[in-house]
Amino acid sequence: MTVRMNIDCNGCYQRIRRALLNMQDLESHLIDRKQHRVSVCGEFVPQDVAIKLRKRTNRRVEILEIKEVDAGGGGDPPAGGGGGQQP
């Protein structure tokens, strides 16, 4: 999920970072100061994370993008990679 937030100074950055680190559902996050974007990954409800960020940072949060990633890893093995001897 990607959200837009105002990140004006180091204090704002630290407040957002601290709020993200305290959330248990998140696996990873990326804070982009120049583009005022925060990206988070994990299993969570996007609206709940946005509401928690809003309450903990007292900043406006705008959800830009929500990507759902399939957790299935049952793909086919790569073809033609045997490398064995030929008769």
SVG drawing of the C-alpha trace seen along z (x, -y; Angstrom):
<svg xmlns="http://www.w3.org/2000/svg" viewBox="-10 -21 38 63">
<polyline fill="none" stroke="black" stroke-width="0.4" points="0.0,0.0 1.3,-3.5 0.0,-6.6 0.8,-10.3 1.7,-12.3 3.3,-15.6 6.9,-15.0 8.1,-18.5 11.0,-18.0 13.0,-15.4 10.5,-15.4 7.7,-14.5 9.8,-11.8 10.6,-10.3 7.0,-10.5 5.9,-8.5 8.7,-6.0 7.9,-5.4 4.2,-4.9 5.1,-2.4 7.6,-0.5 4.9,-0.1 2.4,1.6 2.5,5.4 0.9,6.3 3.5,4.6 6.4,6.6 8.4,3.6 8.0,0.0 9.7,-2.7 9.5,-6.4 10.2,-8.6 10.7,-12.2 11.1,-13.9 7.9,-12.6 6.0,-12.6 5.1,-8.9 5.1,-6.1 4.9,-2.5 4.1,0.4 4.0,4.2 2.4,6.9 -1.0,8.6 -3.3,5.8 -6.5,3.9 -5.4,0.7 -8.0,-1.5 -7.0,-0.4 -3.4,-1.2 -4.3,-4.6 -6.5,-5.4 -3.7,-4.4 -1.2,-6.5 -3.6,-9.5 -4.2,-9.2 -0.6,-8.6 1.0,-11.3 -1.8,-13.9 -1.2,-14.2 -3.5,-13.8 -3.1,-10.4 -4.2,-9.9 -4.2,-6.3 -2.7,-6.4 -2.4,-2.7 -3.2,0.7 -1.5,3.7 -2.5,7.3 0.2,9.9 -0.6,13.6 1.2,15.6 1.1,18.8 4.5,20.3 3.3,23.3 4.6,22.3 6.2,24.7 10.0,25.3 12.1,23.6 12.4,25.6 15.6,26.7 18.0,26.0 19.2,29.7 22.7,29.3 23.3,33.1 25.4,35.1 23.8,36.0 24.3,39.5"/>
</svg>
